[in-house]
Amino acid sequence: MLLIIACASCRQPDLPNQPMIDLLKVWERNYDNPGNIFSATATLRSCDSVIDHSDDADMVQLALNKKANALLQLGREQQAIDIFEDILKKIPQSSIDQRQAVMRDLAVAYLRFGERTNCIHMHGAESCIFPISGSGMHHDKTGSEKAIAIYEQLLSSNPGDLESKWLLNIAYMTVGRYPQQVPPQFLLKLVNDDSQHTVKPFTDIAAQVGLNFKCMAGGSIVEDFDNDNYPDVVISSWSPSETMHYYRNNGNGTFTDRSDSSWLGHLTGGLHMMQTDYNNDGLKDIFVLRGGWKGEFGKAPNSLLRNNGNGTFTDVTKESGLLSFHPTQTAAWADYNNDGWLDVFIGNETLPGGELHTCEFYLNNKNGTFTEMAATAGCAINDFVKGVTCSDYDNDGFTDIFISTLTGNKILLKNDAVKNGPVRFTDVSKKAGISNNRARTFPTWFWDYDNDGWPDILVCGYEFTESLSYYAAAEATQTPINNAGKVFLFRNKHDGTFEDVSAKTGLNKIAFAMGSNFGDIDNDGYLDCYLGTGNPQLKSAIPNKLFKNIQGTHFLDVTTTARVGNLQKGHGVSFADLDNDGNQDIYIKMGGAYTGDAYENALYLNPGQGSNNWVTLNLEGTVSNKAAIGAKIKVVFKEGDTLRAVYRDVNTGGSFGANPLTQHIGIGRAAVAEKIEITWPVTGKSQTFTQIPANTHMKITEGSNNLVTYQLKRFNFSHHTVAVNSRPVKQQVLSCPVPIK
């Protein structure tokens, strides 16, 4: 009896958020299944069982090949190489197709070996930055040299093998022999950018500030979670065995990992997430989305994490009414019925021929709970949804929804709600002129790329029947590839319809975007975008892309000169000025679908692209939702004798990665903003402020005539010091000279 009592008293107490932790443990156990293509450990066990017990030589051979690929997925390249080489020795020279298939796998294994030896074990700021140069070139050339020999052998018998041609050129680049030593018949022009427009190079400083955590694909949020005006960083991983991480900005140029003390460090999974303020308490909460891409193995719970205001987050998913079990990675928070409280639309994934996972629409009950209303609201979509975004595309005062899918459907839902009344959406895709585009697509967003006051739609193609390396070589050789992986831009025509201007604006290039977002890298007032690229295949090695917006007329690929073309898989992307120098930096959650494809996250520090100015606006709703999501901003300024206006909506940006809700707005060379106009979502009333000095941080509260300005310390990350302006945050109250309308 005493022993039993003693053991009971030694039992570990429950962790904070234990109920959700328990649910995620169940998901993790179910995930470890040979039928799950993303569970390499389960695949490995299954292969070993066949190898150990089968008398069928062909089955054993197949299992060995599958085992080697599973070992690659687990990051055990040398073991995979040993198996592939052993298999190759046993295949007769006459079995050409069979030998070439194994040689392809072996070449990828050697490339991955070289990558691990150099880019991971000796990681530096230039590792895997395309085009590879300087310290990014491999010190240990063994892996790449072996891959080169195999690819040249493959190409000698099949010169049209575009995948091998692309990877051969990349391998030559890693050892410093591109282009001069690439056999002329195999040489590709790999730098596919618009070099007439140069951008000062960004530098990856993630390691210097402790934001370079290595893990698999996942989401990113940059947001001020403790209301000290300095943005913090939260990352997640799609793996059921990898936890979330919370990095608090210390306000002195450093970050502290508060994952455990915040109670986030025991929560796993989450391909994407975003911030919200579901209870209007002025503290940013977190919504984590799980199960995307995983079909029956993706039936995992999402998480609504309430910010407690003391550095901790509590999982309130069940008590809020948001607990469900559907594969997803995308959602859009907005006040869809204009009652002053944020609602959420969740885009779930129904695979063709698979179990139905209907999209969900939760209306906020204003008491910490939600009611699911998708069927009633007309948005109970059954589709392979990969991206959702929201905005008031027709400027009628109600927030609409755009849905991107892998079936090729592009769904525009017009919000026909009445204030404080029932929400009802109408599918206007055909009427809007976007339904004819049947390309399969992934990330998406609304933005006003041409500053005409009407939200446009960007959506990225994600359709492939070949490897991404094949398509990259096809583009380099101008081989027709239809719409595979291209970017689509639909311009708002102000009449409820959209025009496809992808080709006209120079965006119809391949990207195969996943994580992506937008910002203004040079403060010219025109929004640029960064696209994280890739797919789960280990042989997919194509650069992430940065497109520069040229005066709202066209876009230029400035990836090469900006030095941000990472060849690793790019997921959650966040634009934010993390060093407070007035220039937006780019934080990206790197890493692929498998343990062996994990990679260090990157923070590309913007050195400044000229002398343009900016303002930042931190809005707070009173009648409207506290986070001011959906508020419309118009900033008017003069450049020379020209009066310009830029338009922004308060949101987190694109559908895969979250920017701060505080809006950073470039105003070109203007010394003052002539006018800043805020239109609030519930009332439709506007507040106007005039003659605001450039380079001002400001907070505006709905209904108040006072504009509060504040200063932030500037950090010098490149020298590991707290920076230049060591003053504490100071606030100044200015009076609003223009009455509220």
Stockholm file with secondary structure:
# STOCKHOLM 1.0

chainA/1-741         MLLIIACASCRQPDLPNQPMIDLLKVWERNYDNPGNIFSATATLRSCDSVIDHSDDADMVQLALNKKANALLQLGREQQAIDIFEDILKKIPQSSIDQRQAVMRDLAVAYLRFGERTNCIHMHGAESCIFPISGSGMHHDKTGSEKAIAIYEQLLSSNPGDLESKWLLNIAYMTVGRYPQQVPPQFLLKLVNDDSQHTVKPFTDIAAQVGLNFKCMAGGSIVEDFDNDNYPDVVISSWSPSETMHYYRNNGNGTFTDRSDSSWLGHLTGGLHMMQTDYNNDGLKDIFVLRGGWKGEFGKAPNSLLRNNGNGTFTDVTKESGLLSFHPTQTAAWADYNNDGWLDVFIGNETLPGGELHTCEFYLNNKNGTFTEMAATAGCAINDFVKGVTCSDYDNDGFTDIFISTLTGNKILLKNDAVKNGPVRFTDVSKKAGISNNRARTFPTWFWDYDNDGWPDILVCGYEFTESLSYYAAAEATQTPINNAGKVFLFRNKHDGTFEDVSAKTGLNKIAFAMGSNFGDIDNDGYLDCYLGTGNPQLKSAIPNKLFKNIQGTHFLDVTTTARVGNLQKGHGVSFADLDNDGNQDIYIKMGGAYTGDAYENALYLNPGQGSNNWVTLNLEGTVSNKAAIGAKIKVVFKEGDTLRAVYRDVNTGGSFGANPLTQHIGIGRAAVAEKIEITWPVTGKSQTFTQIPANTHMKITEGSNNLVTYQLKRFNFSHHTVAVNSRPVKQQVLSCPVPIK
#=GR chainA/1-741 SS CHHHHHHHHTSCCCCTTHHHHHHHHHHHHHHCCTTCTTCHHHHHHHHHHHHHHCCCHHHHHHHHHHHHHHHHHTTCHHHHHHHHHHHHHHSCTTCHHHHHHHHHHHHHHHHHHHHIIIIITTCCTTTTEESCCGGGSCSSCHHHHHHHHHHHHHHHHCTTCHHHHHHHHHHHHHTTCTTTTSCGGGCCCCCCSCTTSCCCCCEECHHHHTCCCEESSCCEEEECSSSSSSCEEEECCSSTTSBCEEEEECSSSCEEECTTTTTCTTCBCCSEEEEECTTCSSSCEEEEECBTTCGGGGCCBCEEEEECSSSCEEECHHHHTCCCBCCEEEEEEECTTCSSSCEEEEEEBCCTTSCCCCCEEEEECSSSCEEECHHHHTCCCCSBEEEEEEECTTCSSSCEEEEEETTSCEEEEEECCCTTSCCCEEECHHHHTCTTCCCCEEEEEEECTTCSSSCEEEEEECCCSSCHHHHHHHHHTTCCCTTTTBEEEEEECSSSCEEECTTTTTCCSBCCEEEEEEECTTSSSSCEEEEEECCSCTTCCCCCEEEEEETTTEEEECHHHHTCEECSCEEEEEEECTTCSSSCEEEEEECCSSGGGCEECEEEECCCCSSCCEEEEEEECSSSCTTCTTCEEEEEEEETTEEEEEEEECSCCSSBSBCCSSEEEECTTCSEEEEEEEECTTTCCEEEEEEEESSEEEEEETTCSEEEEECCCCEEGGGTEECSCCCCCCEEEEECSBCCC
#=GC SS_cons         CHHHHHHHHTSCCCCTTHHHHHHHHHHHHHHCCTTCTTCHHHHHHHHHHHHHHCCCHHHHHHHHHHHHHHHHHTTCHHHHHHHHHHHHHHSCTTCHHHHHHHHHHHHHHHHHHHHIIIIITTCCTTTTEESCCGGGSCSSCHHHHHHHHHHHHHHHHCTTCHHHHHHHHHHHHHTTCTTTTSCGGGCCCCCCSCTTSCCCCCEECHHHHTCCCEESSCCEEEECSSSSSSCEEEECCSSTTSBCEEEEECSSSCEEECTTTTTCTTCBCCSEEEEECTTCSSSCEEEEECBTTCGGGGCCBCEEEEECSSSCEEECHHHHTCCCBCCEEEEEEECTTCSSSCEEEEEEBCCTTSCCCCCEEEEECSSSCEEECHHHHTCCCCSBEEEEEEECTTCSSSCEEEEEETTSCEEEEEECCCTTSCCCEEECHHHHTCTTCCCCEEEEEEECTTCSSSCEEEEEECCCSSCHHHHHHHHHTTCCCTTTTBEEEEEECSSSCEEECTTTTTCCSBCCEEEEEEECTTSSSSCEEEEEECCSCTTCCCCCEEEEEETTTEEEECHHHHTCEECSCEEEEEEECTTCSSSCEEEEEECCSSGGGCEECEEEECCCCSSCCEEEEEEECSSSCTTCTTCEEEEEEEETTEEEEEEEECSCCSSBSBCCSSEEEECTTCSEEEEEEEECTTTCCEEEEEEEESSEEEEEETTCSEEEEECCCCEEGGGTEECSCCCCCCEEEEECSBCCC
//
